[in-house]
Amino acid sequence: MRAIEFNHGWAYRHLPGNAGAQSEPFTPVTLPHDAMLSEPRSPLAISGVNSGWFEGHDYEYVKHFTPDSSLANMSMMLECEGIYHNAQVWVNGKQVAFRPYGYANFAVDMTDRLVIGKSNEIRVIARNADQPNSRWYSGAGIYRPVTLWVAPRDHIALDGVTVRTLSNGNVNNSAATSAKQSARIELRIVTTAPGTVHVTITDQSGAAVASITAQSQRLATSQEQAILSAESLSSPALATATLDITNPQLWSLDTPNLYTAHIDYVSSSNESHANTDASIPTDVPTDTTTVPFGIRTIAWGSQGFTVNGKRVIIQGACIHHDNGVLGACAYPDAEERKVALLKANGYNAIRSAHNPCSKALLNAADKLGMLVMDEYIDHWYIHKTQHDYVNYFNQWWRRDLASMVVKDRNHPSVIMYSIGNEVSETAQSRGIRLTRDMTDYLHRLDATRPVTCGINIFFNFLSSIGLGFYSDRKAAKEAERARRRRQRGKLPGRRRLVGSEFFNKLTVILGAKVMKRAAVLPCCDWVTRDAFAQLDIAGYNYGIERYTHDLREYPHRLILGSETFCEDAYRFREFAKRHPRVLGDFVWAGMDYMGEAGIGSWEYEDYAPLRIGYGWLTAGSGRLDLTGRPLGEALYTRVALEAGTDRGPYIAVCPVNHTNDKHSPSAWKMSNAIDSWSWNGCNGRLARVEVYARAACVALLVNGREVGRRVLHDDCVARFVCRWMPGEVTAVAYDAAGREIGRRSLRSAGDCTELRAQVEWPTVGVATGSATICDGSGDSDGSTSSVAVIGTVASAVAVQPGRLAFVRVRYTDDHGITKPLERGLLRARVTGGRLLGFGCAAPHNLGSFLTGETDTYYGEALAVVQMPEYAAAGEHVELHVTDGVRSAVCAIAVAELTKRVFAE
């Protein structure tokens, strides 16, 4: 099928008549578009902390499209990758589709609905006024891309190709062997009519490595169609082709090699016509498509989780779907940057919490070598918020899971499916049956990947005795209280907390250890074991204290830490090394996200009121902050998880200007330390310093004088208290014999203060703990760095038309060292391009990412600039930033446009 780009030419407005909304003019937009991001935030917002206090509304989007004569008699499918939520699609005044789940990828058959040569109105309605409907910031509108797929009436079905590795041919790895390795690949190709299918496989260089011809035959029933194709076909045809590829380049975390399957299809109707009319060529394809894939095998069992026959300990991070200052918009560059940042900081897997991730994120994971656990949903038939998906779940879950599998199945990065998150329904007989039904259904759709579910063990126990955090009654009462408060115009006071908000507060009060230890109670085993028995892999949310007992009690159970605390990273890694049936771990959370405001923040009163309420925007619980900056906890988990055999040392320092000051509490934060020694003006104050290293002991030096030494036992963090003074702090790691095995330093900033703006992404390479800081001009300041980040790019960086540049704005000294105590109100503008978002990582933030104005947070902010669509190579876009006193300009060159490849 041929892709027609369909993201331009849209306009949107509030849906007239919704919640008193008046008719208003349409505003032009380009997709993806997050309508919620431009809404006001209010202390009366019904969604409250869930959404970060954004108001909710309903929207209508309109696009006018005139198909030319080349599209006459063609099949046309409109693919919508994500519309939040309860989406309706209308064509020329007639409703043609409804899809309630806001994270579902779905297709709309436009064949014979679009009038050739005339302007057709395509109208999309997206609902979000039914607040509250999510436990986090959902965004709203058409927040993922839209594509119009066009093909002849006889064609390869949309998403109709399945590529599967039957074997990767791993033979003797000894250098003495002369046997050629080979991989066996199976393709299942759905077509709308019988015909001839020719398959050619090419490697990353474009060289053909295998080819085969097969016949597609009409299926006796359409049962397989639901598995293989997203298209509504009444009587599809299926071709199966098996190819052997010699000396395959396998896909793995370290070598994410990709192949492409090129499929040419000639309809049998064309062939029959050619037999009677010599003027009709028989070798011209009726339809063509390409599908990227990777050759790899996965397995799970008593030997652990393996990729291509080698055990891999899953070291993952949970992420939500938003992209920080871009809101929910799923730009491919933003998704790739997020994956690259997480991989650069030591994670080898991501969990899409708690909804199916975008195609762009999976493409990035394939390209960069990142494992993915793609998750379906946050709830089943018990409401967590009053207007969530529960009312549609029973009717739609099968179609939703099929859509997820259709999206996932050709991505080598996807290694498992999750059917839910903290669904206390799994403590009930009905829920246990549903666990079995969903697992079986996924096995029928895709037998090559295991199924799990993130189950909070303590939640299940409380639910079983009638004290569940979630219930339909509690959700209804909380929504009603919010509505009454809004009607009275009464600002929220000390509210009665329910659901996850109550659990988060309880965990903060009792501490992470209390909650984890509660999961060890025998009753917690009783209310989870039946559900775990229905799954391939038992997903434990915060259940690390149960691992030893459950491995012994259930000798065939495989355990996955589907959601864990950062502080457990070292303990998990060491345990998993000894116990292969503990497959992996996903920390909450890898990157900060909008909504669930304040649950993971350690904030002081200069940045936030300590009581969580209006104005709090993000959860604050990321190992990377909202702008993608790695925090000290990212350095800790990097060492704890031995990412790339990284053993440290790294240094991070708690804000010295706030030593011993009260901060907002959180169980999801181990530390608020950052990699900086630039606490100017804090001379003589106590500094709390953390050193992360896998070593026998570490020493801390300030300006060359040792101020402390710590022996490490059963962890990889050493904590010191010393007096801060300008200069250099150095960590030195030693082995058991007293030999130095590594050192790293941080230098304080000078007195001079500058404002700098530097392109951070796209990058020329990934820094993996380099000891040199680049100041953006290509010159080194000679200091050492403890941050494993996406490398800063010199000013010569070039970005392709239409693509994004992420620009880090910082207060620095004259050597480019960040000054976290400098703070200012920044204003940004772009010449020649478009400013998509500008903001900082502060969890409490009353501002907007769309105004071009932001406060800094610990000396930093982030701007996202979109290059013009039709600029010529060599032209420049400029970002101008000022605080009224200091200014910075970042020039970004336009790169030569390369051809974009659309794949189903």
Beta strands, then each sheet from edge to edge (+ up, - down):
strand 1: 2-5
strand 2: 10-14
strand 3: 27-29
strand 4: 59-65
strand 5: 74-80
strand 6: 87-91
strand 7: 94-99
strand 8: 106-109
strand 9: 120-126
strand 10: 146-152
strand 11: 156-167
strand 12: 182-191
strand 13: 195-202
strand 14: 208-218
strand 15: 237-246
strand 16: 259-267
strand 17: 287-293
strand 18: 298-301
strand 19: 304-307
strand 20: 310-311
strand 21: 314-319
strand 22: 349-352
strand 23: 371-375
strand 24: 414-421
strand 25: 451-456
strand 26: 538-541
strand 27: 559-564
strand 28: 582-587
strand 29: 650-653
strand 30: 686-692
strand 31: 697-702
strand 32: 705-711
strand 33: 717-723
strand 34: 728-734
strand 35: 740-747
strand 36: 754-761
strand 37: 798-799
strand 38: 804-812
strand 39: 825-831
strand 40: 834-839
strand 41: 853-855
strand 42: 860-866
strand 43: 876-882
strand 44: 887-894
sheet 1: 1+ 10- 5+ 8-
sheet 2: 3+ 2- 4+ 9- 6+ 7-
sheet 3: 11+ 12- 15+ 14- 13+ 16- 17+
sheet 4: 18+ 19- 20+
sheet 5: 21+ 22+ 23+ 24+ 25+ 26+ 27+ 28+ 21+
sheet 6: 29+ 30- 33+
sheet 7: 32+ 31- 34+ 35-
sheet 8: 36+ 38- 42+ 40-
sheet 9: 37+ 44+ 43- 39+ 41-
end
